Amino acid sequence: MSANFLKHFRREYLSSEMNESDMLEDPFRQFMEWLEDATRSGIDDPNAMALATVDRAGQPSVRMVLLKDAREEGFVFYTNYESRKGQELEQNPNAAIMFFWPGLDRQIRIEGKIERTSADESDEFFDSRPLNSRISAVISPQSKVIPGRDFLEEKFNHYGKPIDDQNLKRPDHWGGFILKPHRYEFWQGRESRLNDRIQYIKVEDEWSTSRLAP
C-alpha cells in the first residue's frame, strides 16, 4: 500500500499578515491573544499542545497534553511523574511545546526548562478534577506494559467502590510540571507558502524579536 496520494493534499493558507510592528513586546501577552482567538473560533481543545522531550540517551519523543495554566512564569500541565514523559523530564529538563490551530493557520512553538510545580498547586488541581479522573490517575501505571484493558477496568472498579469524593487525595507520583520559556516562535500561514515567522529570544531577562524565513 502506498501513501503517494498525500502529495496531492494542498490548500492555500489564509492571507492574514503578521508584521513585526503588530506583535506585542511581551511574547506571553501575544500568546494569550492568540489563545483567546483560538478559543473564540470554536476550535476543539484549543489548549491541546504537543510536548517534546528527550531522554538521557538523546532519544526524542512527543505526545499531546493539555495546557492547564498559563502565566508569565510559564506553562503548566499535569501527568504521572513515573510515566515516560515524567521520567524523561527528570533526566533532561529541556523541553518544547507546540500549539497548532489549523482553523486559523497558526502555530506557536515554545522552548524552555521544566520544573515541578509545588505540591500545593498539584493538590489544588487534582482536587478540582472529576472523581473518576482522579481514580484513573491513581490506578494507572502510565506508560508501563499491562496485560490488557480488563486489567485497568478491574483496578478502576475495585479501587473506586469504597472511595468517596472527599477521601481521594493526590498520589505522590502524580502532579504538575511548568515549562519556563526562553524562546517563542509565532507562525502564521500565508499564500504561496511565504509564511510569517516571528521569534522571541530571552536575553538577560529581556525579549528580542526577529523574523525567520519560512
PyRosetta script that sets phi, psi and omega in degrees:
from pyrosetta import init, pose_from_sequence

init()
pose = pose_from_sequence("MSANFLKHFRREYLSSEMNESDMLEDPFRQFMEWLEDATRSGIDDPNAMALATVDRAGQPSVRMVLLKDAREEGFVFYTNYESRKGQELEQNPNAAIMFFWPGLDRQIRIEGKIERTSADESDEFFDSRPLNSRISAVISPQSKVIPGRDFLEEKFNHYGKPIDDQNLKRPDHWGGFILKPHRYEFWQGRESRLNDRIQYIKVEDEWSTSRLAP")
pose.set_psi(1, 133.3)
pose.set_omega(1, -178.6)
pose.set_phi(2, -110.7)
pose.set_psi(2, 150.4)
pose.set_omega(2, 175.7)
pose.set_phi(3, -108.2)
pose.set_psi(3, 30.3)
pose.set_omega(3, -178.7)
pose.set_phi(4, -61.6)
pose.set_psi(4, -22.9)
pose.set_omega(4, -179.4)
pose.set_phi(5, -61.6)
pose.set_psi(5, -20.7)
pose.set_omega(5, -177.3)
pose.set_phi(6, -63.5)
pose.set_psi(6, -27.6)
pose.set_omega(6, -177.9)
pose.set_phi(7, -67.5)
pose.set_psi(7, -15.2)
pose.set_omega(7, -179.9)
pose.set_phi(8, -92.8)
pose.set_psi(8, -5.5)
pose.set_omega(8, 178.2)
pose.set_phi(9, -76.8)
pose.set_psi(9, 114.0)
pose.set_omega(9, -179.6)
pose.set_phi(10, -159.2)
pose.set_psi(10, 138.7)
pose.set_omega(10, 172.1)
pose.set_phi(11, -146.0)
pose.set_psi(11, 155.5)
pose.set_omega(11, 176.4)
pose.set_phi(12, -80.0)
pose.set_psi(12, 140.9)
pose.set_omega(12, 176.1)
pose.set_phi(13, -79.2)
pose.set_psi(13, 168.0)
pose.set_omega(13, 176.9)
pose.set_phi(14, -60.9)
pose.set_psi(14, 155.8)
pose.set_omega(14, -178.9)
pose.set_phi(15, -97.3)
pose.set_psi(15, 13.8)
pose.set_omega(15, 179.2)
pose.set_phi(16, -59.8)
pose.set_psi(16, 132.3)
pose.set_omega(16, 180.0)
pose.set_phi(17, -84.0)
pose.set_psi(17, 151.6)
pose.set_omega(17, 171.6)
pose.set_phi(18, -133.8)
pose.set_psi(18, 97.9)
pose.set_omega(18, -178.6)
pose.set_phi(19, -100.1)
pose.set_psi(19, 151.1)
pose.set_omega(19, 178.8)
pose.set_phi(20, -54.4)
pose.set_psi(20, -38.6)
pose.set_omega(20, -177.1)
pose.set_phi(21, -67.3)
pose.set_psi(21, -19.1)
pose.set_omega(21, -180.0)
pose.set_phi(22, -88.2)
pose.set_psi(22, -12.2)
pose.set_omega(22, -174.8)
pose.set_phi(23, -86.4)
pose.set_psi(23, 141.1)
pose.set_omega(23, 177.5)
pose.set_phi(24, -71.8)
pose.set_psi(24, 153.2)
pose.set_omega(24, 179.7)
pose.set_phi(25, -67.3)
pose.set_psi(25, -31.1)
pose.set_omega(25, -178.3)
pose.set_phi(26, -95.6)
pose.set_psi(26, 114.4)
pose.set_omega(26, -177.3)
pose.set_phi(27, -64.9)
pose.set_psi(27, -27.6)
pose.set_omega(27, 177.6)
pose.set_phi(28, -66.3)
pose.set_psi(28, -43.5)
pose.set_omega(28, 177.1)
pose.set_phi(29, -62.6)
pose.set_psi(29, -38.3)
pose.set_omega(29, 176.8)
pose.set_phi(30, -63.8)
pose.set_psi(30, -41.4)
pose.set_omega(30, 176.3)
pose.set_phi(31, -57.9)
pose.set_psi(31, -46.7)
pose.set_omega(31, -177.4)
pose.set_phi(32, -63.8)
pose.set_psi(32, -36.1)
pose.set_omega(32, 176.8)
pose.set_phi(33, -62.5)
pose.set_psi(33, -44.8)
pose.set_omega(33, -179.5)
pose.set_phi(34, -69.3)
pose.set_psi(34, -37.4)
pose.set_omega(34, 177.3)
pose.set_phi(35, -62.9)
pose.set_psi(35, -41.1)
pose.set_omega(35, 177.5)
pose.set_phi(36, -64.5)
pose.set_psi(36, -39.8)
pose.set_omega(36, 176.1)
pose.set_phi(37, -60.1)
pose.set_psi(37, -43.9)
pose.set_omega(37, -179.3)
pose.set_phi(38, -64.8)
pose.set_psi(38, -39.6)
pose.set_omega(38, 179.6)
pose.set_phi(39, -65.7)
pose.set_psi(39, -45.1)
pose.set_omega(39, 180.0)
pose.set_phi(40, -65.9)
pose.set_psi(40, -27.0)
pose.set_omega(40, -177.2)
pose.set_phi(41, -70.7)
pose.set_psi(41, -16.1)
pose.set_omega(41, -178.8)
pose.set_phi(42, 88.0)
pose.set_psi(42, 9.8)
pose.set_omega(42, 177.0)
pose.set_phi(43, -61.1)
pose.set_psi(43, 136.4)
pose.set_omega(43, 175.2)
pose.set_phi(44, -65.4)
pose.set_psi(44, 138.1)
pose.set_omega(44, 175.1)
pose.set_phi(45, 48.5)
pose.set_psi(45, 60.4)
pose.set_omega(45, 179.3)
pose.set_phi(46, -63.5)
pose.set_psi(46, -16.2)
pose.set_omega(46, 178.8)
pose.set_phi(47, -92.2)
pose.set_psi(47, 6.9)
pose.set_omega(47, 177.0)
pose.set_phi(48, -74.0)
pose.set_psi(48, 136.2)
pose.set_omega(48, -178.9)
pose.set_phi(49, -143.4)
pose.set_psi(49, 147.0)
pose.set_omega(49, 172.9)
pose.set_phi(50, -81.8)
pose.set_psi(50, 132.6)
pose.set_omega(50, 178.2)
pose.set_phi(51, -114.3)
pose.set_psi(51, 119.8)
pose.set_omega(51, 179.4)
pose.set_phi(52, -106.5)
pose.set_psi(52, 131.8)
pose.set_omega(52, 178.6)
pose.set_phi(53, -130.5)
pose.set_psi(53, 166.1)
pose.set_omega(53, 179.1)
pose.set_phi(54, -136.1)
pose.set_psi(54, 133.1)
pose.set_omega(54, -179.0)
pose.set_phi(55, -84.7)
pose.set_psi(55, -177.2)
pose.set_omega(55, -175.5)
pose.set_phi(56, -62.0)
pose.set_psi(56, -29.1)
pose.set_omega(56, -178.8)
pose.set_phi(57, -87.1)
pose.set_psi(57, -1.8)
pose.set_omega(57, 179.8)
pose.set_phi(58, 91.4)
pose.set_psi(58, 9.0)
pose.set_omega(58, 179.4)
pose.set_phi(59, -82.7)
pose.set_psi(59, 119.1)
pose.set_omega(59, 178.9)
pose.set_phi(60, -82.5)
pose.set_psi(60, 156.4)
pose.set_omega(60, 170.7)
pose.set_phi(61, -149.7)
pose.set_psi(61, 156.3)
pose.set_omega(61, -176.5)
pose.set_phi(62, -143.4)
pose.set_psi(62, 147.4)
pose.set_omega(62, 177.7)
pose.set_phi(63, -156.3)
pose.set_psi(63, 165.3)
pose.set_omega(63, 178.0)
pose.set_phi(64, -91.3)
pose.set_psi(64, 135.2)
pose.set_omega(64, 173.9)
pose.set_phi(65, -135.2)
pose.set_psi(65, 173.4)
pose.set_omega(65, -179.3)
pose.set_phi(66, -110.5)
pose.set_psi(66, 129.5)
pose.set_omega(66, 173.7)
pose.set_phi(67, -70.2)
pose.set_psi(67, 128.2)
pose.set_omega(67, -177.2)
pose.set_phi(68, -115.3)
pose.set_psi(68, -10.4)
pose.set_omega(68, 171.9)
pose.set_phi(69, -160.7)
pose.set_psi(69, 145.6)
pose.set_omega(69, 177.0)
pose.set_phi(70, -137.7)
pose.set_psi(70, 127.5)
pose.set_omega(70, 179.3)
pose.set_phi(71, -149.3)
pose.set_psi(71, 168.4)
pose.set_omega(71, -176.8)
pose.set_phi(72, -50.4)
pose.set_psi(72, -37.2)
pose.set_omega(72, -177.6)
pose.set_phi(73, -65.4)
pose.set_psi(73, -36.8)
pose.set_omega(73, -178.4)
pose.set_phi(74, 164.9)
pose.set_psi(74, -165.6)
pose.set_omega(74, -169.9)
pose.set_phi(75, -120.3)
pose.set_psi(75, 127.6)
pose.set_omega(75, -169.4)
pose.set_phi(76, -110.7)
pose.set_psi(76, 134.8)
pose.set_omega(76, 171.1)
pose.set_phi(77, -140.1)
pose.set_psi(77, 166.8)
pose.set_omega(77, -175.0)
pose.set_phi(78, -125.7)
pose.set_psi(78, 149.4)
pose.set_omega(78, -178.5)
pose.set_phi(79, -165.0)
pose.set_psi(79, 177.5)
pose.set_omega(79, 171.2)
pose.set_phi(80, -81.6)
pose.set_psi(80, 121.4)
pose.set_omega(80, -178.0)
pose.set_phi(81, -64.3)
pose.set_psi(81, -19.9)
pose.set_omega(81, 180.0)
pose.set_phi(82, -92.9)
pose.set_psi(82, 2.0)
pose.set_omega(82, 177.3)
pose.set_phi(83, -72.5)
pose.set_psi(83, 174.2)
pose.set_omega(83, 179.6)
pose.set_phi(84, -60.3)
pose.set_psi(84, -47.1)
pose.set_omega(84, -178.7)
pose.set_phi(85, -66.8)
pose.set_psi(85, -36.9)
pose.set_omega(85, 178.0)
pose.set_phi(86, -61.7)
pose.set_psi(86, -44.2)
pose.set_omega(86, 179.6)
pose.set_phi(87, -68.0)
pose.set_psi(87, -40.0)
pose.set_omega(87, 179.1)
pose.set_phi(88, -65.4)
pose.set_psi(88, -36.9)
pose.set_omega(88, 178.9)
pose.set_phi(89, -69.5)
pose.set_psi(89, -29.5)
pose.set_omega(89, 175.3)
pose.set_phi(90, -71.6)
pose.set_psi(90, -36.7)
pose.set_omega(90, -179.6)
pose.set_phi(91, -74.6)
pose.set_psi(91, -38.3)
pose.set_omega(91, -176.4)
pose.set_phi(92, -142.6)
pose.set_psi(92, 104.2)
pose.set_omega(92, -173.6)
pose.set_phi(93, -79.1)
pose.set_psi(93, 3.8)
pose.set_omega(93, 175.6)
pose.set_phi(94, -82.1)
pose.set_psi(94, 129.3)
pose.set_omega(94, -176.8)
pose.set_phi(95, -150.1)
pose.set_psi(95, 169.2)
pose.set_omega(95, 177.9)
pose.set_phi(96, -140.7)
pose.set_psi(96, 146.9)
pose.set_omega(96, 174.0)
pose.set_phi(97, -125.5)
pose.set_psi(97, 154.6)
pose.set_omega(97, 177.5)
pose.set_phi(98, -143.6)
pose.set_psi(98, 132.6)
pose.set_omega(98, 173.4)
pose.set_phi(99, -104.8)
pose.set_psi(99, 136.1)
pose.set_omega(99, 178.4)
pose.set_phi(100, -130.8)
pose.set_psi(100, 120.3)
pose.set_omega(100, 179.8)
pose.set_phi(101, -119.4)
pose.set_psi(101, 87.9)
pose.set_omega(101, -172.5)
pose.set_phi(102, -62.5)
pose.set_psi(102, -30.1)
pose.set_omega(102, 179.1)
pose.set_phi(103, -64.5)
pose.set_psi(103, -21.8)
pose.set_omega(103, 178.8)
pose.set_phi(104, -109.1)
pose.set_psi(104, -1.6)
pose.set_omega(104, -175.8)
pose.set_phi(105, 54.0)
pose.set_psi(105, 49.3)
pose.set_omega(105, -178.6)
pose.set_phi(106, -131.5)
pose.set_psi(106, 146.2)
pose.set_omega(106, 171.2)
pose.set_phi(107, -134.9)
pose.set_psi(107, 151.2)
pose.set_omega(107, 167.7)
pose.set_phi(108, -131.5)
pose.set_psi(108, 126.5)
pose.set_omega(108, 175.3)
pose.set_phi(109, -109.2)
pose.set_psi(109, 135.6)
pose.set_omega(109, -177.5)
pose.set_phi(110, -136.0)
pose.set_psi(110, 130.1)
pose.set_omega(110, 178.8)
pose.set_phi(111, -120.8)
pose.set_psi(111, 147.1)
pose.set_omega(111, 179.7)
pose.set_phi(112, -179.5)
pose.set_psi(112, -168.0)
pose.set_omega(112, 179.1)
pose.set_phi(113, -100.7)
pose.set_psi(113, 146.5)
pose.set_omega(113, -177.9)
pose.set_phi(114, -105.4)
pose.set_psi(114, 138.3)
pose.set_omega(114, 170.4)
pose.set_phi(115, -135.3)
pose.set_psi(115, 158.6)
pose.set_omega(115, 171.1)
pose.set_phi(116, -74.0)
pose.set_psi(116, 145.2)
pose.set_omega(116, 170.0)
pose.set_phi(117, -74.6)
pose.set_psi(117, 168.8)
pose.set_omega(117, 179.0)
pose.set_phi(118, -67.6)
pose.set_psi(118, 157.1)
pose.set_omega(118, 177.1)
pose.set_phi(119, -60.9)
pose.set_psi(119, -38.3)
pose.set_omega(119, -180.0)
pose.set_phi(120, -62.7)
pose.set_psi(120, -41.7)
pose.set_omega(120, 179.6)
pose.set_phi(121, -67.0)
pose.set_psi(121, -40.7)
pose.set_omega(121, 178.0)
pose.set_phi(122, -64.8)
pose.set_psi(122, -40.4)
pose.set_omega(122, 177.7)
pose.set_phi(123, -60.5)
pose.set_psi(123, -45.9)
pose.set_omega(123, -177.3)
pose.set_phi(124, -61.4)
pose.set_psi(124, -43.4)
pose.set_omega(124, 179.7)
pose.set_phi(125, -68.8)
pose.set_psi(125, -44.2)
pose.set_omega(125, -179.3)
pose.set_phi(126, -57.2)
pose.set_psi(126, -44.3)
pose.set_omega(126, -178.6)
pose.set_phi(127, -67.0)
pose.set_psi(127, -20.3)
pose.set_omega(127, 179.4)
pose.set_phi(128, -82.7)
pose.set_psi(128, -11.3)
pose.set_omega(128, -176.1)
pose.set_phi(129, -78.7)
pose.set_psi(129, 155.2)
pose.set_omega(129, 173.4)
pose.set_phi(130, -59.1)
pose.set_psi(130, 150.8)
pose.set_omega(130, -176.1)
pose.set_phi(131, -54.9)
pose.set_psi(131, -46.5)
pose.set_omega(131, -177.0)
pose.set_phi(132, -63.7)
pose.set_psi(132, -33.7)
pose.set_omega(132, 177.0)
pose.set_phi(133, -68.1)
pose.set_psi(133, -36.2)
pose.set_omega(133, 177.5)
pose.set_phi(134, -67.7)
pose.set_psi(134, -41.0)
pose.set_omega(134, 177.6)
pose.set_phi(135, -60.8)
pose.set_psi(135, -43.6)
pose.set_omega(135, 179.5)
pose.set_phi(136, -59.5)
pose.set_psi(136, -41.0)
pose.set_omega(136, 179.5)
pose.set_phi(137, -63.3)
pose.set_psi(137, -35.0)
pose.set_omega(137, -178.8)
pose.set_phi(138, -73.0)
pose.set_psi(138, -43.6)
pose.set_omega(138, -169.5)
pose.set_phi(139, -90.6)
pose.set_psi(139, -16.6)
pose.set_omega(139, -174.5)
pose.set_phi(140, -86.6)
pose.set_psi(140, 121.8)
pose.set_omega(140, 173.1)
pose.set_phi(141, -82.1)
pose.set_psi(141, 72.0)
pose.set_omega(141, -167.2)
pose.set_phi(142, -51.2)
pose.set_psi(142, 134.0)
pose.set_omega(142, 178.2)
pose.set_phi(143, 75.9)
pose.set_psi(143, -4.5)
pose.set_omega(143, 179.2)
pose.set_phi(144, -87.4)
pose.set_psi(144, 153.0)
pose.set_omega(144, 177.0)
pose.set_phi(145, -70.5)
pose.set_psi(145, 133.3)
pose.set_omega(145, 177.9)
pose.set_phi(146, -126.9)
pose.set_psi(146, 157.5)
pose.set_omega(146, -174.8)
pose.set_phi(147, -71.4)
pose.set_psi(147, -22.1)
pose.set_omega(147, -178.6)
pose.set_phi(148, 169.2)
pose.set_psi(148, 174.1)
pose.set_omega(148, -179.2)
pose.set_phi(149, -66.1)
pose.set_psi(149, -32.5)
pose.set_omega(149, 178.9)
pose.set_phi(150, -55.4)
pose.set_psi(150, -34.1)
pose.set_omega(150, 179.0)
pose.set_phi(151, -57.3)
pose.set_psi(151, -46.1)
pose.set_omega(151, 179.6)
pose.set_phi(152, -68.5)
pose.set_psi(152, -45.5)
pose.set_omega(152, -176.4)
pose.set_phi(153, -64.8)
pose.set_psi(153, -37.7)
pose.set_omega(153, 177.5)
pose.set_phi(154, -65.7)
pose.set_psi(154, -42.6)
pose.set_omega(154, 178.0)
pose.set_phi(155, -64.3)
pose.set_psi(155, -41.4)
pose.set_omega(155, -179.6)
pose.set_phi(156, -62.3)
pose.set_psi(156, -48.8)
pose.set_omega(156, -178.0)
pose.set_phi(157, -67.2)
pose.set_psi(157, -39.4)
pose.set_omega(157, -179.4)
pose.set_phi(158, -67.6)
pose.set_psi(158, -43.4)
pose.set_omega(158, -176.5)
pose.set_phi(159, -73.7)
pose.set_psi(159, -36.3)
pose.set_omega(159, -172.8)
pose.set_phi(160, -75.7)
pose.set_psi(160, -23.2)
pose.set_omega(160, -173.9)
pose.set_phi(161, -59.5)
pose.set_psi(161, -47.7)
pose.set_omega(161, -176.5)
pose.set_phi(162, -88.6)
pose.set_psi(162, 3.2)
pose.set_omega(162, -173.0)
pose.set_phi(163, -95.0)
pose.set_psi(163, 135.2)
pose.set_omega(163, 170.3)
pose.set_phi(164, -111.4)
pose.set_psi(164, 170.5)
pose.set_omega(164, -170.4)
pose.set_phi(165, -62.5)
pose.set_psi(165, -26.7)
pose.set_omega(165, -174.6)
pose.set_phi(166, -86.4)
pose.set_psi(166, -22.2)
pose.set_omega(166, -171.0)
pose.set_phi(167, -97.3)
pose.set_psi(167, -8.2)
pose.set_omega(167, -176.2)
pose.set_phi(168, -88.8)
pose.set_psi(168, 110.9)
pose.set_omega(168, -176.9)
pose.set_phi(169, -107.4)
pose.set_psi(169, 160.5)
pose.set_omega(169, -178.5)
pose.set_phi(170, -63.7)
pose.set_psi(170, 129.3)
pose.set_omega(170, 175.0)
pose.set_phi(171, -75.0)
pose.set_psi(171, 155.3)
pose.set_omega(171, -178.1)
pose.set_phi(172, -62.9)
pose.set_psi(172, -25.0)
pose.set_omega(172, -175.8)
pose.set_phi(173, -85.0)
pose.set_psi(173, 5.7)
pose.set_omega(173, -176.2)
pose.set_phi(174, -129.2)
pose.set_psi(174, 135.8)
pose.set_omega(174, 178.8)
pose.set_phi(175, 177.0)
pose.set_psi(175, -165.0)
pose.set_omega(175, -173.1)
pose.set_phi(176, -101.0)
pose.set_psi(176, 155.3)
pose.set_omega(176, 168.6)
pose.set_phi(177, -123.5)
pose.set_psi(177, 150.2)
pose.set_omega(177, 172.5)
pose.set_phi(178, -124.9)
pose.set_psi(178, 129.1)
pose.set_omega(178, 174.6)
pose.set_phi(179, -94.1)
pose.set_psi(179, 119.7)
pose.set_omega(179, 180.0)
pose.set_phi(180, -99.9)
pose.set_psi(180, 111.2)
pose.set_omega(180, -166.8)
pose.set_phi(181, -78.9)
pose.set_psi(181, 147.6)
pose.set_omega(181, 168.4)
pose.set_phi(182, -125.6)
pose.set_psi(182, -1.9)
pose.set_omega(182, 177.6)
pose.set_phi(183, -152.1)
pose.set_psi(183, 134.0)
pose.set_omega(183, 172.5)
pose.set_phi(184, -123.7)
pose.set_psi(184, 149.6)
pose.set_omega(184, 166.8)
pose.set_phi(185, -136.9)
pose.set_psi(185, 126.2)
pose.set_omega(185, 177.0)
pose.set_phi(186, -104.1)
pose.set_psi(186, 128.1)
pose.set_omega(186, -174.2)
pose.set_phi(187, -122.9)
pose.set_psi(187, 127.1)
pose.set_omega(187, 177.0)
pose.set_phi(188, -123.0)
pose.set_psi(188, 122.0)
pose.set_omega(188, 177.8)
pose.set_phi(189, -65.8)
pose.set_psi(189, 139.6)
pose.set_omega(189, 179.7)
pose.set_phi(190, -133.4)
pose.set_psi(190, 165.2)
pose.set_omega(190, 179.0)
pose.set_phi(191, -60.2)
pose.set_psi(191, 149.1)
pose.set_omega(191, 177.2)
pose.set_phi(192, 61.7)
pose.set_psi(192, 18.9)
pose.set_omega(192, 179.1)
pose.set_phi(193, 64.1)
pose.set_psi(193, 19.7)
pose.set_omega(193, 172.3)
pose.set_phi(194, -86.7)
pose.set_psi(194, 64.4)
pose.set_omega(194, -172.1)
pose.set_phi(195, -70.4)
pose.set_psi(195, 150.4)
pose.set_omega(195, 176.9)
pose.set_phi(196, -89.6)
pose.set_psi(196, 133.5)
pose.set_omega(196, 177.4)
pose.set_phi(197, -136.4)
pose.set_psi(197, 118.1)
pose.set_omega(197, 177.6)
pose.set_phi(198, -119.2)
pose.set_psi(198, 125.8)
pose.set_omega(198, 180.0)
pose.set_phi(199, -112.3)
pose.set_psi(199, 149.6)
pose.set_omega(199, 173.1)
pose.set_phi(200, -119.3)
pose.set_psi(200, 130.8)
pose.set_omega(200, 176.8)
pose.set_phi(201, -124.9)
pose.set_psi(201, 133.3)
pose.set_omega(201, -178.0)
pose.set_phi(202, -85.3)
pose.set_psi(202, 124.3)
pose.set_omega(202, 178.1)
pose.set_phi(203, -130.0)
pose.set_psi(203, 109.8)
pose.set_omega(203, 179.7)
pose.set_phi(204, 51.6)
pose.set_psi(204, 52.9)
pose.set_omega(204, 176.0)
pose.set_phi(205, 68.6)
pose.set_psi(205, 10.0)
pose.set_omega(205, 175.0)
pose.set_phi(206, -119.4)
pose.set_psi(206, 149.9)
pose.set_omega(206, -179.9)
pose.set_phi(207, -102.7)
pose.set_psi(207, 127.5)
pose.set_omega(207, 173.6)
pose.set_phi(208, -109.2)
pose.set_psi(208, 145.1)
pose.set_omega(208, -177.3)
pose.set_phi(209, -117.4)
pose.set_psi(209, 152.8)
pose.set_omega(209, 176.0)
pose.set_phi(210, -157.9)
pose.set_psi(210, 160.5)
pose.set_omega(210, 178.4)
pose.set_phi(211, -99.6)
pose.set_psi(211, 138.4)
pose.set_omega(211, 176.8)
pose.set_phi(212, -109.1)
pose.set_psi(212, 147.9)
pose.set_omega(212, 174.5)
pose.set_phi(213, -68.3)
pose.set_psi(213, 146.1)
pose.set_omega(213, 179.5)
pose.set_phi(214, -69.9)
pose.dump_pdb("model.pdb")
